[in-house]
């Protein structure tokens, strides 16, 4: 495992494989990371954006070969943390559950409702227990920076709202979609909840750029399909690239004003004496400054 003291990036990006081709991402090189939790979705791509050392990771693999429930989220977040990432931006396609959030608009949610099951969503267990505060699942200060940049670029953007995370890989039924809509949820996707939980345990500021591709299937005549998502996502990606290039330098130089960097300070409830040496070694990247 690579040493966390050898910092190679400050800002991380998780998204579709095409994002690393963005203009302004320079000096790119592949970097493989071994983690205690197995292989990440793909090797990291290290480089610079606006002079800021960055790391990119293809969430579903470089050729989009990994289902949402097959993603090794723990390895992904660990790999990014191990190269020094302190701030993380997730870029993802979502369905809209509101008329006022049409395709090609961007949404910066502030809440999550998790409907996933069977996913490894914590670094803890096996002899160590931690309960981390998660009432605010996204770093709101960081999200505001990106949202403001998005507006300044003329991108139709919306701040706030709840991202409901479904299991997938199938899209919703009409009954499900209309139920989520009736609960007041804003957008729907398949990955952000697990990503956000692990980023919080890793004490990384995490924000989500949600690219609306469709109306899920609650709206008659505009039901979601894979070809619609792919087509609209291609257009959305261009704006996402512009937004990342425009906002990363400000994100990197902004001192953290949030609780994210100390999220684990009081979270570990297991007595240090009860934690085995092997567990301490395995989780040193996460708990080393506290145990």
C-alpha contacts under 8 A as a table, 3 or more apart, distances in Angstrom:
res1	aa1	res2	aa2	distance
1	X	33	X	6.46
1	X	34	X	4.98
1	X	35	X	5.85
1	X	36	X	7.85
2	X	6	X	7.74
2	X	33	X	6.52
2	X	34	X	7.20
2	X	82	X	6.48
2	X	83	X	7.48
3	X	6	X	5.59
3	X	82	X	6.49
3	X	83	X	7.57
4	X	7	X	6.28
4	X	81	X	7.32
4	X	82	X	4.59
4	X	83	X	5.84
4	X	84	X	6.18
4	X	285	X	6.86
5	X	84	X	7.53
6	X	83	X	6.70
6	X	84	X	7.38
7	X	10	X	7.68
7	X	82	X	7.69
7	X	83	X	5.02
7	X	84	X	4.51
7	X	85	X	7.91
8	X	46	X	7.51
8	X	53	X	6.57
8	X	54	X	7.63
8	X	83	X	5.16
8	X	84	X	6.01
9	X	12	X	7.20
9	X	46	X	7.19
9	X	47	X	7.99
9	X	52	X	7.74
9	X	53	X	4.50
9	X	54	X	4.63
9	X	55	X	5.77
9	X	83	X	5.87
9	X	84	X	5.33
9	X	85	X	5.44
10	X	52	X	7.27
10	X	53	X	5.79
10	X	54	X	5.86
10	X	55	X	7.74
10	X	84	X	5.65
10	X	85	X	4.31
10	X	86	X	5.47
10	X	87	X	6.50
10	X	252	X	6.94
11	X	52	X	7.56
11	X	53	X	6.79
11	X	54	X	4.87
11	X	55	X	6.44
11	X	85	X	5.22
11	X	86	X	6.15
11	X	87	X	4.84
11	X	88	X	5.74
11	X	89	X	7.77
11	X	248	X	7.45
11	X	252	X	6.73
12	X	54	X	5.59
12	X	55	X	4.71
12	X	56	X	5.79
12	X	57	X	7.78
12	X	80	X	6.70
12	X	85	X	5.76
12	X	86	X	7.69
12	X	87	X	6.14
12	X	88	X	4.55
12	X	89	X	6.20
13	X	54	X	7.61
13	X	55	X	6.26
13	X	56	X	4.78
13	X	57	X	6.29
13	X	88	X	5.78
13	X	89	X	4.91
13	X	90	X	5.87
13	X	91	X	7.43
14	X	56	X	5.96
14	X	57	X	4.94
14	X	58	X	5.93
14	X	59	X	5.81
14	X	88	X	7.58
14	X	89	X	6.36
14	X	90	X	4.82
14	X	91	X	6.16
15	X	19	X	6.85
15	X	56	X	7.87
15	X	57	X	6.69
15	X	58	X	5.40
15	X	59	X	5.45
15	X	90	X	5.99
15	X	91	X	4.79
15	X	92	X	6.10
16	X	19	X	5.89
16	X	58	X	5.49
16	X	59	X	6.42
16	X	60	X	7.20
16	X	64	X	7.91
16	X	91	X	7.42
16	X	92	X	7.44
17	X	20	X	6.45
17	X	57	X	7.77
17	X	58	X	4.92
17	X	59	X	7.66
17	X	60	X	7.89
17	X	61	X	7.17
17	X	62	X	5.34
17	X	63	X	7.13
17	X	64	X	7.46
18	X	21	X	5.71
18	X	22	X	7.70
19	X	22	X	5.60
19	X	237	X	7.14
19	X	241	X	6.64
20	X	25	X	6.94
20	X	45	X	7.65
20	X	56	X	6.70
21	X	25	X	7.18
22	X	25	X	5.90
22	X	241	X	5.78
23	X	26	X	7.95
23	X	241	X	7.66
24	X	48	X	7.78
24	X	49	X	5.63
24	X	50	X	6.82
24	X	245	X	6.55
25	X	28	X	7.08
25	X	47	X	6.40
25	X	48	X	5.56
25	X	49	X	4.88
25	X	50	X	7.87
25	X	245	X	7.97
26	X	47	X	5.58
26	X	48	X	5.25
26	X	49	X	6.53
27	X	46	X	7.73
27	X	47	X	4.94
27	X	48	X	6.29
28	X	45	X	6.26
28	X	46	X	5.43
28	X	47	X	4.32
28	X	48	X	7.34
29	X	45	X	5.55
29	X	46	X	5.36
29	X	47	X	6.49
30	X	43	X	6.20
30	X	44	X	5.82
30	X	45	X	4.72
30	X	46	X	6.32
31	X	43	X	5.63
31	X	44	X	5.09
31	X	45	X	6.09
31	X	46	X	6.74
32	X	43	X	4.74
32	X	44	X	6.18
33	X	39	X	7.68
33	X	40	X	7.75
33	X	43	X	6.87
33	X	44	X	7.53
33	X	79	X	5.91
34	X	38	X	6.82
34	X	39	X	6.33
34	X	79	X	7.39
35	X	38	X	5.44
35	X	39	X	6.56
35	X	40	X	7.87
35	X	75	X	5.92
35	X	78	X	6.66
35	X	79	X	6.55
36	X	75	X	7.52
36	X	282	X	6.45
37	X	72	X	7.96
37	X	74	X	6.37
37	X	75	X	5.30
38	X	72	X	7.65
38	X	75	X	5.94
39	X	42	X	7.68
39	X	72	X	7.27
39	X	75	X	5.96
39	X	76	X	7.87
40	X	43	X	7.03
40	X	72	X	5.97
40	X	73	X	7.45
40	X	74	X	7.94
40	X	75	X	4.74
40	X	76	X	4.70
40	X	79	X	6.99
41	X	57	X	7.45
41	X	58	X	6.55
41	X	59	X	5.95
41	X	60	X	6.11
41	X	61	X	4.87
41	X	62	X	7.91
41	X	66	X	7.62
41	X	71	X	6.56
41	X	72	X	6.54
41	X	75	X	7.87
41	X	76	X	6.54
42	X	57	X	6.49
42	X	58	X	6.14
42	X	59	X	7.69
42	X	61	X	5.19
42	X	62	X	6.29
43	X	57	X	7.00
44	X	55	X	6.19
44	X	56	X	5.67
44	X	57	X	5.19
44	X	58	X	7.97
44	X	79	X	7.89
44	X	80	X	7.89
45	X	55	X	5.55
45	X	56	X	4.99
45	X	57	X	6.53
46	X	53	X	7.36
46	X	54	X	5.81
46	X	55	X	4.54
46	X	56	X	6.43
47	X	53	X	5.84
47	X	54	X	5.45
47	X	55	X	6.50
48	X	51	X	5.40
48	X	52	X	5.13
48	X	53	X	4.56
48	X	54	X	5.38
49	X	52	X	5.21
49	X	53	X	6.72
49	X	54	X	6.61
49	X	245	X	6.26
49	X	248	X	7.14
49	X	249	X	7.65
50	X	245	X	6.71
50	X	248	X	7.28
50	X	249	X	6.03
51	X	249	X	7.48
52	X	248	X	7.37
52	X	249	X	6.29
52	X	252	X	7.07
54	X	85	X	7.83
55	X	80	X	7.12
55	X	85	X	7.58
57	X	76	X	7.64
58	X	61	X	5.10
58	X	62	X	5.71
59	X	71	X	7.32
59	X	76	X	7.94
60	X	63	X	7.48
60	X	64	X	4.76
60	X	65	X	6.07
60	X	66	X	4.74
60	X	67	X	6.78
60	X	68	X	7.34
60	X	71	X	6.75
61	X	64	X	4.93
61	X	65	X	5.83
61	X	66	X	6.13
62	X	65	X	7.61
66	X	70	X	5.83
66	X	71	X	6.15
67	X	70	X	5.00
67	X	71	X	6.45
67	X	169	X	6.65
68	X	71	X	5.56
68	X	167	X	7.57
68	X	168	X	6.84
68	X	169	X	6.62
68	X	190	X	6.16
68	X	191	X	6.09
69	X	119	X	6.70
69	X	167	X	6.97
69	X	168	X	7.40
69	X	169	X	7.70
72	X	75	X	5.48
72	X	76	X	6.31
73	X	76	X	4.99
73	X	77	X	6.20
73	X	120	X	7.51
73	X	121	X	7.49
73	X	194	X	6.88
73	X	195	X	6.19
73	X	198	X	7.50
74	X	77	X	5.42
74	X	78	X	5.96
74	X	120	X	7.24
74	X	121	X	7.24
74	X	122	X	7.36
74	X	123	X	6.83
74	X	198	X	6.67
75	X	78	X	5.03
75	X	79	X	5.89
76	X	79	X	5.26
76	X	80	X	6.45
77	X	80	X	5.22
77	X	81	X	6.13
77	X	195	X	7.48
77	X	198	X	6.64
77	X	199	X	6.29
77	X	202	X	7.48
78	X	81	X	5.06
78	X	82	X	5.98
78	X	202	X	7.58
79	X	82	X	5.13
79	X	83	X	6.73
80	X	83	X	5.56
80	X	84	X	6.80
80	X	85	X	5.55
81	X	84	X	5.26
81	X	85	X	5.02
81	X	86	X	7.09
81	X	202	X	7.03
81	X	204	X	7.70
81	X	285	X	7.77
82	X	85	X	7.31
82	X	285	X	7.13
85	X	88	X	7.01
85	X	204	X	7.28
86	X	203	X	7.60
86	X	204	X	4.98
86	X	205	X	6.36
86	X	261	X	7.97
87	X	204	X	5.54
87	X	205	X	4.73
87	X	206	X	6.20
87	X	251	X	7.75
87	X	252	X	7.56
88	X	204	X	6.62
88	X	205	X	5.92
88	X	206	X	4.80
88	X	207	X	6.49
89	X	206	X	5.84
89	X	207	X	5.04
89	X	208	X	5.79
89	X	209	X	7.19
90	X	192	X	7.82
90	X	206	X	7.36
90	X	207	X	6.17
90	X	208	X	4.68
90	X	209	X	6.07
91	X	208	X	5.95
91	X	209	X	4.84
91	X	210	X	6.09
91	X	211	X	7.38
91	X	240	X	7.78
92	X	189	X	7.98
92	X	208	X	7.49
92	X	209	X	6.47
92	X	210	X	5.21
92	X	211	X	5.98
93	X	189	X	7.07
93	X	210	X	5.87
93	X	211	X	4.78
93	X	212	X	5.95
93	X	213	X	6.28
93	X	229	X	7.55
93	X	233	X	6.77
94	X	187	X	6.15
94	X	188	X	5.44
94	X	189	X	5.00
94	X	210	X	6.04
94	X	211	X	5.84
94	X	212	X	4.97
94	X	213	X	6.07
94	X	214	X	7.31
95	X	187	X	5.49
95	X	188	X	5.10
95	X	189	X	6.60
95	X	212	X	5.65
95	X	213	X	5.92
95	X	214	X	4.94
95	X	215	X	5.24
95	X	216	X	4.73
95	X	224	X	7.88
96	X	99	X	7.56
96	X	101	X	5.95
96	X	102	X	6.67
96	X	103	X	7.49
96	X	186	X	6.24
96	X	187	X	4.56
96	X	188	X	6.48
96	X	212	X	6.19
96	X	213	X	7.64
96	X	214	X	6.05
96	X	215	X	4.57
96	X	216	X	5.98
97	X	101	X	7.54
97	X	177	X	7.51
97	X	180	X	7.37
97	X	181	X	5.27
97	X	185	X	6.53
97	X	186	X	5.11
97	X	187	X	5.31
97	X	188	X	7.19
97	X	215	X	6.11
97	X	216	X	6.77
97	X	218	X	7.44
98	X	101	X	5.47
98	X	102	X	7.63
98	X	181	X	7.05
98	X	186	X	5.93
98	X	187	X	7.60
98	X	215	X	7.61
99	X	102	X	6.25
99	X	215	X	7.94
101	X	105	X	6.44
101	X	107	X	7.84
101	X	158	X	7.90
101	X	186	X	7.89
101	X	212	X	7.41
102	X	105	X	5.94
102	X	212	X	6.70
102	X	213	X	7.84
102	X	214	X	7.09
102	X	215	X	7.10
103	X	211	X	7.85
103	X	212	X	4.76
103	X	213	X	4.62
103	X	214	X	5.18
103	X	215	X	7.23
103	X	232	X	7.41
104	X	156	X	7.79
104	X	211	X	6.55
104	X	212	X	5.39
104	X	213	X	6.01
104	X	232	X	6.77
104	X	233	X	7.96
104	X	235	X	7.51
104	X	236	X	5.88
105	X	155	X	7.22
105	X	156	X	5.08
105	X	157	X	5.75
105	X	158	X	7.78
105	X	211	X	6.34
105	X	212	X	5.53
106	X	155	X	7.39
106	X	156	X	6.24
106	X	157	X	4.60
106	X	158	X	6.27
106	X	209	X	6.71
106	X	210	X	5.55
106	X	211	X	4.86
106	X	212	X	6.03
107	X	157	X	5.71
107	X	158	X	4.78
107	X	159	X	6.06
107	X	160	X	7.30
107	X	161	X	7.95
107	X	209	X	6.36
107	X	210	X	5.01
107	X	211	X	6.61
107	X	212	X	7.31
108	X	143	X	6.70
108	X	147	X	6.84
108	X	157	X	7.67
108	X	158	X	6.17
108	X	159	X	4.89
108	X	160	X	5.71
108	X	161	X	7.45
108	X	207	X	7.76
108	X	208	X	6.06
108	X	209	X	5.60
108	X	210	X	6.19
109	X	112	X	7.79
109	X	138	X	7.82
109	X	159	X	6.27
109	X	160	X	4.39
109	X	161	X	4.69
109	X	162	X	5.64
109	X	163	X	6.22
109	X	208	X	7.04
109	X	210	X	7.74
110	X	136	X	7.02
110	X	137	X	7.01
110	X	138	X	5.94
110	X	140	X	6.97
110	X	159	X	7.72
110	X	160	X	4.90
110	X	161	X	5.70
110	X	162	X	6.28
110	X	163	X	7.95
111	X	136	X	6.66
111	X	137	X	6.18
111	X	138	X	7.18
111	X	160	X	7.54
111	X	161	X	6.24
111	X	162	X	4.53
111	X	163	X	6.17
112	X	137	X	6.84
112	X	162	X	5.30
112	X	163	X	4.78
112	X	164	X	5.71
112	X	165	X	7.16
112	X	193	X	6.48
113	X	162	X	6.87
113	X	163	X	6.25
113	X	164	X	4.61
113	X	165	X	6.16
113	X	193	X	7.62
114	X	164	X	5.99
114	X	165	X	4.98
114	X	166	X	6.93
114	X	193	X	6.06
115	X	164	X	7.19
115	X	165	X	5.61
115	X	166	X	5.09
115	X	167	X	6.45
116	X	119	X	7.17
116	X	165	X	6.51
116	X	166	X	5.52
116	X	167	X	4.60
117	X	167	X	6.88
119	X	194	X	7.62
120	X	194	X	7.87
121	X	194	X	5.37
121	X	195	X	7.90
121	X	197	X	6.50
121	X	198	X	6.28
122	X	125	X	7.85
122	X	197	X	7.12
122	X	198	X	5.92
122	X	201	X	7.43
123	X	198	X	7.17
123	X	201	X	7.43
123	X	283	X	7.79
124	X	128	X	5.91
124	X	129	X	5.95
124	X	130	X	6.55
125	X	128	X	5.13
125	X	129	X	5.72
127	X	274	X	7.78
127	X	275	X	6.33
127	X	276	X	7.52
127	X	279	X	7.47
128	X	268	X	7.66
128	X	269	X	7.93
128	X	270	X	5.73
128	X	275	X	6.22
128	X	279	X	7.71
129	X	268	X	6.02
129	X	269	X	5.86
129	X	270	X	5.54
130	X	267	X	5.07
130	X	268	X	4.15
130	X	269	X	5.62
130	X	270	X	7.30
131	X	267	X	5.02
131	X	268	X	6.56
131	X	269	X	7.45
132	X	200	X	7.71
132	X	201	X	6.77
132	X	263	X	6.58
132	X	264	X	6.32
132	X	267	X	5.05
133	X	136	X	8.00
133	X	263	X	7.05
133	X	267	X	7.64
134	X	137	X	5.25
134	X	197	X	7.52
134	X	200	X	7.61
136	X	139	X	7.35
136	X	140	X	7.95
137	X	196	X	6.34
137	X	197	X	7.25
137	X	200	X	7.63
138	X	143	X	7.53
138	X	196	X	6.98
138	X	205	X	7.42
138	X	206	X	5.54
138	X	207	X	5.35
138	X	208	X	7.47
139	X	142	X	5.50
139	X	143	X	6.15
139	X	205	X	5.45
139	X	206	X	5.43
139	X	207	X	5.75
139	X	258	X	7.09
139	X	260	X	7.14
140	X	143	X	4.91
140	X	144	X	6.03
140	X	207	X	7.51
141	X	144	X	5.25
141	X	145	X	6.60
141	X	257	X	7.19
141	X	258	X	7.05
142	X	145	X	5.25
142	X	146	X	6.59
142	X	205	X	7.33
142	X	206	X	7.66
142	X	207	X	6.56
142	X	251	X	6.68
143	X	146	X	5.24
143	X	147	X	6.01
143	X	207	X	5.42
143	X	208	X	7.32
144	X	147	X	4.95
144	X	148	X	5.96
144	X	159	X	7.83
145	X	148	X	5.32
145	X	149	X	6.30
145	X	247	X	7.16
145	X	250	X	7.70
145	X	251	X	7.04
146	X	149	X	5.09
146	X	150	X	6.11
146	X	243	X	7.41
146	X	247	X	5.87
147	X	150	X	4.96
147	X	151	X	6.31
147	X	157	X	7.02
147	X	158	X	7.65
147	X	159	X	6.77
148	X	151	X	5.20
148	X	152	X	6.26
149	X	152	X	5.02
149	X	153	X	6.27
149	X	243	X	6.80
149	X	246	X	6.96
149	X	247	X	6.22
150	X	153	X	5.17
150	X	154	X	6.59
150	X	155	X	5.48
150	X	156	X	7.72
150	X	157	X	6.63
150	X	243	X	5.99
151	X	154	X	5.15
151	X	155	X	5.52
151	X	156	X	6.79
151	X	157	X	6.29
152	X	155	X	7.53
153	X	243	X	7.52
155	X	239	X	7.31
161	X	185	X	6.91
161	X	186	X	5.43
161	X	187	X	7.72
162	X	184	X	7.98
162	X	185	X	5.13
162	X	186	X	5.23
162	X	187	X	6.56
163	X	185	X	6.57
163	X	186	X	6.11
163	X	187	X	4.95
163	X	188	X	5.50
163	X	189	X	7.10
164	X	180	X	7.86
164	X	185	X	6.57
164	X	186	X	7.70
164	X	187	X	6.30
164	X	188	X	4.84
164	X	189	X	6.50
165	X	188	X	5.90
165	X	189	X	5.12
165	X	190	X	5.03
165	X	191	X	6.54
165	X	192	X	6.72
165	X	193	X	6.14
166	X	188	X	7.09
166	X	189	X	6.17
166	X	190	X	5.08
167	X	190	X	5.84
168	X	171	X	6.28
168	X	190	X	6.12
169	X	190	X	7.72
171	X	216	X	7.54
171	X	224	X	7.59
172	X	175	X	7.92
172	X	176	X	5.82
172	X	177	X	5.75
172	X	216	X	7.06
172	X	217	X	6.89
173	X	176	X	5.17
173	X	177	X	6.12
173	X	217	X	7.08
174	X	177	X	5.06
174	X	178	X	6.01
174	X	217	X	5.62
174	X	218	X	5.51
175	X	178	X	5.31
175	X	179	X	6.09
175	X	218	X	7.87
176	X	179	X	5.01
176	X	180	X	6.21
177	X	180	X	5.23
177	X	181	X	6.19
177	X	216	X	6.74
177	X	217	X	6.14
177	X	218	X	5.31
178	X	181	X	4.94
178	X	182	X	6.07
178	X	218	X	5.26
179	X	182	X	5.03
179	X	183	X	6.45
180	X	183	X	5.23
180	X	184	X	6.84
180	X	185	X	5.93
181	X	184	X	5.34
181	X	185	X	5.66
181	X	186	X	7.35
181	X	218	X	7.81
182	X	185	X	7.58
185	X	188	X	7.91
187	X	212	X	7.98
188	X	216	X	7.64
189	X	192	X	7.18
190	X	193	X	7.96
191	X	194	X	6.24
191	X	195	X	6.57
192	X	195	X	5.10
192	X	196	X	5.90
192	X	208	X	7.72
193	X	196	X	5.23
193	X	197	X	6.22
194	X	197	X	5.21
194	X	198	X	6.34
195	X	198	X	5.50
195	X	199	X	6.13
196	X	199	X	5.07
196	X	200	X	6.17
196	X	206	X	6.52
197	X	200	X	5.25
197	X	201	X	6.50
198	X	201	X	5.05
198	X	202	X	6.12
199	X	202	X	4.95
199	X	203	X	6.15
199	X	204	X	5.20
199	X	205	X	7.11
199	X	206	X	6.43
200	X	203	X	4.92
200	X	204	X	5.84
200	X	205	X	7.17
200	X	206	X	7.52
200	X	260	X	6.42
200	X	263	X	6.55
201	X	204	X	7.70
201	X	263	X	6.66
201	X	264	X	6.39
201	X	286	X	7.36
202	X	264	X	7.99
202	X	286	X	5.64
203	X	260	X	5.16
203	X	261	X	4.57
203	X	262	X	6.19
203	X	263	X	5.62
203	X	264	X	7.01
203	X	286	X	7.95
204	X	260	X	6.09
204	X	261	X	6.17
205	X	260	X	5.57
205	X	261	X	7.12
209	X	240	X	7.93
211	X	233	X	7.26
211	X	236	X	6.35
213	X	228	X	7.26
213	X	229	X	5.30
213	X	232	X	5.41
213	X	233	X	6.16
214	X	222	X	7.56
214	X	223	X	7.59
214	X	224	X	5.85
214	X	228	X	7.32
214	X	229	X	6.73
215	X	218	X	6.78
215	X	219	X	6.42
215	X	222	X	6.64
215	X	223	X	6.71
215	X	224	X	6.58
216	X	219	X	7.54
216	X	223	X	6.04
216	X	224	X	5.12
217	X	220	X	7.02
217	X	222	X	6.70
217	X	223	X	4.21
217	X	224	X	5.65
218	X	223	X	7.19
219	X	222	X	5.71
219	X	223	X	6.54
220	X	223	X	6.55
224	X	228	X	6.60
224	X	229	X	7.24
225	X	228	X	5.36
225	X	229	X	6.40
226	X	229	X	5.13
226	X	230	X	6.14
227	X	230	X	5.12
227	X	231	X	6.09
228	X	231	X	5.21
228	X	232	X	6.18
229	X	232	X	5.44
229	X	233	X	5.77
230	X	233	X	5.11
230	X	234	X	6.29
231	X	234	X	5.47
231	X	235	X	7.07
232	X	235	X	5.29
232	X	236	X	6.21
233	X	236	X	4.85
233	X	237	X	5.87
234	X	237	X	5.27
234	X	238	X	7.02
235	X	238	X	5.72
235	X	239	X	7.34
236	X	239	X	5.45
236	X	240	X	6.23
237	X	240	X	4.79
237	X	241	X	6.06
238	X	241	X	5.26
238	X	242	X	6.50
239	X	242	X	5.08
239	X	243	X	6.12
240	X	243	X	5.02
240	X	244	X	6.15
241	X	244	X	5.20
241	X	245	X	6.27
242	X	245	X	5.33
242	X	246	X	6.10
243	X	246	X	5.07
243	X	247	X	6.06
244	X	247	X	5.34
244	X	248	X	5.82
245	X	248	X	5.93
245	X	249	X	7.84
246	X	249	X	7.28
247	X	250	X	5.61
247	X	251	X	6.27
248	X	251	X	4.99
248	X	252	X	6.02
249	X	252	X	5.18
249	X	253	X	6.38
250	X	253	X	5.36
250	X	254	X	6.11
251	X	254	X	5.39
252	X	255	X	7.99
256	X	259	X	7.99
256	X	261	X	7.54
258	X	261	X	7.39
259	X	262	X	5.65
259	X	263	X	5.97
260	X	263	X	5.06
262	X	265	X	5.35
263	X	266	X	7.57
263	X	267	X	7.25
264	X	267	X	4.80
264	X	268	X	6.79
264	X	287	X	7.61
265	X	268	X	7.50
265	X	290	X	6.82
266	X	269	X	7.70
270	X	274	X	6.72
270	X	275	X	7.11
271	X	274	X	5.30
271	X	275	X	6.81
272	X	275	X	5.28
272	X	291	X	6.40
273	X	276	X	7.72
275	X	279	X	6.50
275	X	280	X	6.75
276	X	279	X	5.29
276	X	280	X	6.30
277	X	280	X	5.03
277	X	281	X	6.11
278	X	281	X	5.10
278	X	282	X	6.07
279	X	282	X	4.98
279	X	283	X	6.08
280	X	283	X	5.36
280	X	284	X	5.62
280	X	287	X	7.55
280	X	288	X	7.45
280	X	291	X	7.52
281	X	284	X	5.12
282	X	285	X	7.85
283	X	286	X	5.39
283	X	287	X	5.94
283	X	288	X	7.19
284	X	287	X	5.22
284	X	288	X	4.30
284	X	289	X	7.98
285	X	288	X	5.84
286	X	289	X	7.85
287	X	290	X	5.42
287	X	291	X	5.93
288	X	291	X	5.45
